[in-house]
Amino acid sequence: MTAIKNLVIVGGGTAGWMAAAAITKLYGKIVNVTLVESEEIGTIGVGEATIPTMVFFHQLLGINEAEFLSATQGTFKLGIRFENWRAQGKHYLHAFGVTGNDCWAAGFQHFWRRGLELGIAGEFGDYCFERQAAEQLRFAHMPNNGLNYAFHLDASRYAKFLRQFSEAQGATRIEGTIKQVTTEPQTGFIQSVTLNSGKIIEGDFFFDCSGMRGLLIEQALHTGYEDWSHWLPCDRAIAVQTESVREPVPYTRSIAHSAGWQWQIPLRQRVGNGLVYCSKYLADEDAKKLLLENVEGKLLTEPRLIQFRTGRRLQQWSKNCLAVGLSGGFLEPLESTSIHLIQQNIVRFMRMFPAQGIVQSDIDEFNKQAKFDLEHIRDFIILHYCVTERTDSPFWNHCRTMSLPDSLAHRIKLFKETGRMFREGNELFDDSWLQVMIGQGLMPSSHNPLVDTMTRDELTVFLLKIKDTISKKLNGLPLHAEYLKKYPLPD
């Protein structure tokens, strides 16, 4: 029950500096925060697309959005456009907003499906304001969070931005590479880390932000790893940056290929590109060639290979160590959840902050909640692969026919047979499930009978009113590229 006075963060990058920023902002008066990082050890630095939870994280910390956007060359993001996922030549846009208007007894998808039967409904995305804004390349801040948005950002610049923020709040940065982790013989708790220089840094609590190697959480504490590659077989990514050749769009592009998918993340002056793929079906050199054949603009960096294994650390919090970021596991960035999972562990820890000492009940509850988050996001990502009409390659044949987690299999079956979709607990995604299921071609075979109490004319008016409201709001939105001019880049 040792009071937490000295907290040590091992590793910088997005995870390390997000942790430092949050802890110094809220607990800086009672806890000393030290971050250890080495300029010799690079970060992956490709987590450059986010989801709306980041907006609220910044609000909690009091971060000025205009300063953040300028410092990170950021752009706004309204969703992700999925191309060739359902079938080659088909696309849909998963937007951050809510589609249509629900009745308390039946979700909008039931009204929409009946409208399709009667020939009076448009595409599902026609009834989502954020999707229509994204398709028309429009954006603006609206009162009362009337337009849900996130960001595209330069991850390296974001880490530097947060470093300045954290150091202004009192965080101490130490340059160095860790050569040894010392644990207490009786309890197994981490006592200190020793740098190559011989400097010893002691702490009461440690954040492991060392990336996939898990220097503390795995190499020192041996927490174990649950492999999910049988459901998510992609195990490689190649990343490269290119010059911008057009105005940035307010969405991320995800383009499916024969053995994986390609991302395009538009910033102010460059584009982040990458190819996620399965090495069983595509050799590294062929993947590099495929990526370079499908990018625009001059290369700003050399293509970089990243190897990974999808899955999760069995314990995110073990003894006096918390895994934050890639040290806690890896889910491919298909739905831009990497930074969200970082902030989830940070915020969850803040709410359970062991100021008077570590208790096992906190650890158990933390790990229970973290496991729930990771498994539900895992299922959502698997959905994109398994619900597909593609039969053009061995990779897609595998994905389409593979066995699924029971939780996902039940959700798909329920929606297909009844059109029902229920949010479980405090899971991240809600309307997103509907957008992706329908976008991938999964259509329910029935609808809630409540819809049949509406006449054809009543349903027609109901659907048209939603589209008309969206159309009126769109008319007042400027183009995304024009709106970005409000945020000048630093000289």
C-alpha positions, 0 to 999 in steps of 0.5 A: 500500500505504498503511496504513488509519488513517483510515476515513471513512463518508459517510452515516448511517442504518442502513447508516452506523451499522451500519458504524461500530458494527462497525468501532469495536468490532473495529478501533477501537484501530487505526483512526480512524472518522469518520462524516459525515451531515447532518440535512437529508438524510433517510434512506429509513428503511423497512427495518424487517423483518429476517432471523435473520442480524441476531441473530448480527450483534448477538451479534458486537458484544455488543449487549444484545438487551433494550436493543436491543428497547426502544430500537427498539420492536422485536418478534420475527419468525418469517417472512413471510406471503404473501397473494394471491401464488399466487392471490387468496384464497390464502396461505402463511407463509415461516418461518425454520425448517427444514421436516421431517427430511431424510435425507442422500440425500433432502430432506424434500420427497420424503417429504412429496410421497409422503405427499400421494400416499398421503393421509397428509400435511398441508400442507408448513408443518405440519412447520415449527416456526417456521411453526406458532409464527407461525400460533399467534402464539407466541414465546419464546427457546429453548435452542440457538437452538431457534426461529429468529427475527429482528426488526421494528424502527424504523429511525430509532431503530435508527440512533440506538441504533447511534450511541450504541453507536459513539460510546461505542466511539470513532467521531466524528460530523461534521454536514455536507453534502458538496459535493465529492469529491476524488480523487488524479489518478494513482490515482483513489483518493478523497483527501477530502470537502469539506463546505459549511462548507469543512471538508475530511475526509481518509481512507485508506478511505471507506464510501459509505452515501449511499443510492441516489445513490451519492455516492462509488461512482458520482458520484465513481468511476463504477463503473456499474450493472446494471439488473434491472428487466426481471426486477423491474419494480416501481420505486416505493414509497409508505410510511406509518406508522399507529397500532397497533390490535391486538397485534403478530403475530410475522410480516411481512405481504406482500399482493399487489395488482394491480400490486405488493404491500403490506407491514405491519410490526408494531412495539410502538406503530405499524405500518410500511406500504407499497406497492411497485408498477410505475408502468407499471401503476399511477399514483402517485396510484392507488397512494397511494389503494390503500395508504390504503384498506388500512391500519388505524389513524390515520396518523402520517406523510404518505405518502412516495413512493420511486423506485428502480431494481432492480439492483446496482452493478457493483463494491461495492468500487472503489479505496479505497471500499466501497458499503454499503446502497442505494449498492451497489444496490437489491432490493425488500424482499420478503424483508427482505434489505436490512439483511442485505446491509448487514451482509454487506458490512460483515462481508466487509470486516472479514474482508478488512480492508486494515490494511496497504494495499489489494490488488487481489486482495482487491477482486476476491474481495470483488466476486465474493462480493458479486455471488454474494450479490446474484444469488442473492437476486435470483433468490429474489425473482423466484421470488415473481413468476414462479411464480404462478397469477394472471391477473387483471391485466397486471402479473401476466400480465407476471410470469408469462410473462417470461423468467428468469435462466438460474440461476433457470430451471434451479432451477425446472425441476430442482425441478419435474421431480425435486423436488430443490433444492440449496444453491449455495455459501454462498447465504443461502436454503436451506429457504426455496426449498422453502417459497416454491416449494410455497407459490406452487403449484410441485409436483414431478412425481416424488420420490426413489425412496429414499422408496418403500423405506418402507411406508405405515405407516412413512411415516405414523409418520415424518410424525406424529412430526414433527408431534407433536414440534412440537405438544409444543414449541408447548404450552410457548410463550407468546403473542408479545404476552405475551412482549414484556412482558418488554421494557418500552418506555422512558418 
